[in-house]
Amino acid sequence: MLADYTPVPTLAVTDLTRARTFYEEVLGFTPKADVADGVYYNAGTGSFFLYPSAFAGTNKATAMSIGVPAEAFDAEVGTLRSSGVGFQTFDAEGVTWDDGVASFGDYRAVWFEDPDGNILNLETGMVT
């Protein structure tokens, strides 16, 4: 069954060098392996893959979410802000916003784009 295997989020980028700079220097990910068509990164107990594509950034939904403990959320948001990352807001029932940070129930989250427009999410309360 497919449920026995670990999925790998796969993100398209137009410029792999520029994307690597963002994911490694701004977000702090460490490359796991370079392959002919892209690069794999470790992320917690999983991984994700970046590859060049003419269709980069065309998904207007969240492409990848990163769960952090509630006690680390403010520090991670601060690090992103100090690196020049801006946050998106949108209308959603039950969500309140404070300076780009969404709150809903006990959860908090931010959404932001990589250089190609892939939408990434940092949140507390993620089930992993």
C-alpha positions in Angstrom: 0.0 0.0 0.0 1.2 3.5 -0.7 0.5 4.5 2.9 3.6 2.5 3.8 5.9 4.9 2.1 7.0 8.5 2.9 5.9 11.2 0.5 8.4 13.8 -0.6 7.0 17.3 -1.2 8.3 18.5 -4.6 8.6 22.2 -5.5 9.2 23.6 -8.9 11.6 26.5 -9.3 12.7 28.6 -12.3 16.3 29.2 -11.1 17.8 26.4 -9.0 20.8 28.5 -7.9 18.5 31.4 -6.7 16.2 28.8 -5.0 19.1 27.2 -3.2 20.2 30.5 -1.8 16.7 31.1 -0.4 16.2 27.6 1.0 19.7 27.3 2.4 20.7 30.8 3.5 17.2 32.3 4.4 15.3 29.2 5.6 18.4 27.3 6.9 17.8 23.9 5.1 20.8 21.7 4.5 21.1 19.8 1.2 20.7 16.1 1.5 21.7 15.2 -2.1 22.3 16.8 -5.5 20.9 14.9 -8.4 20.8 15.5 -12.1 17.4 17.3 -12.0 17.5 19.1 -8.6 18.4 18.9 -5.0 16.9 17.0 -2.0 16.8 18.7 1.5 16.5 17.2 4.9 13.6 18.6 6.9 13.0 17.1 10.4 12.4 13.4 9.8 11.5 13.9 6.1 12.8 15.6 3.1 11.7 17.7 0.1 12.9 18.2 -3.5 13.5 21.3 -5.6 13.7 21.0 -9.4 13.7 23.4 -12.3 10.5 23.8 -14.3 8.8 26.3 -16.5 5.7 25.8 -14.3 7.3 27.0 -11.1 5.1 29.1 -8.8 1.8 28.4 -10.7 0.2 26.6 -7.7 -1.7 29.2 -5.7 -2.3 27.0 -2.7 0.1 26.0 0.1 2.8 23.9 -1.5 4.7 23.0 1.8 3.9 23.4 5.5 6.5 23.3 8.2 5.4 22.5 11.7 7.2 24.1 14.7 6.6 23.8 18.4 4.5 26.7 19.8 7.4 27.9 22.0 9.7 28.2 18.9 7.1 29.9 16.6 7.8 33.6 17.5 11.6 33.1 17.2 11.2 31.5 13.8 8.9 34.2 12.6 11.4 36.8 13.8 14.2 35.1 11.9 12.1 35.1 8.7 11.3 38.7 9.1 14.9 39.7 9.7 15.8 37.9 6.5 13.3 40.0 4.6 10.5 37.5 4.3 7.1 39.1 4.0 3.9 37.3 5.1 0.6 36.9 3.2 -2.8 37.4 4.7 -6.2 36.4 3.3 -9.8 36.1 4.4 -10.7 32.9 6.2 -13.5 32.2 8.6 -12.4 32.0 12.2 -8.9 33.4 11.6 -7.6 36.6 13.2 -4.5 38.4 12.0 -1.8 40.3 13.8 1.1 41.7 11.8 0.8 38.9 9.2 0.4 36.1 11.8 -2.8 34.1 11.7 -4.4 32.8 14.9 -7.2 30.2 15.0 -8.0 28.4 18.2 -4.7 27.4 19.8 -2.8 27.5 16.5 -0.7 30.2 14.9 0.6 30.3 11.3 2.3 32.5 8.7 2.3 32.0 4.9 5.0 33.3 2.6 6.4 32.8 -0.9 9.8 31.5 -2.1 11.4 33.5 -5.0 9.3 31.6 -7.5 6.0 32.1 -5.8 5.6 28.7 -4.2 3.5 29.3 -1.1 5.1 28.0 2.1 3.5 27.8 5.6 5.0 27.8 9.1 2.6 26.7 11.7 2.1 25.4 15.2 -0.2 22.5 16.0 0.7 20.4 12.9 0.1 16.7 13.2 3.3 14.9 12.3 
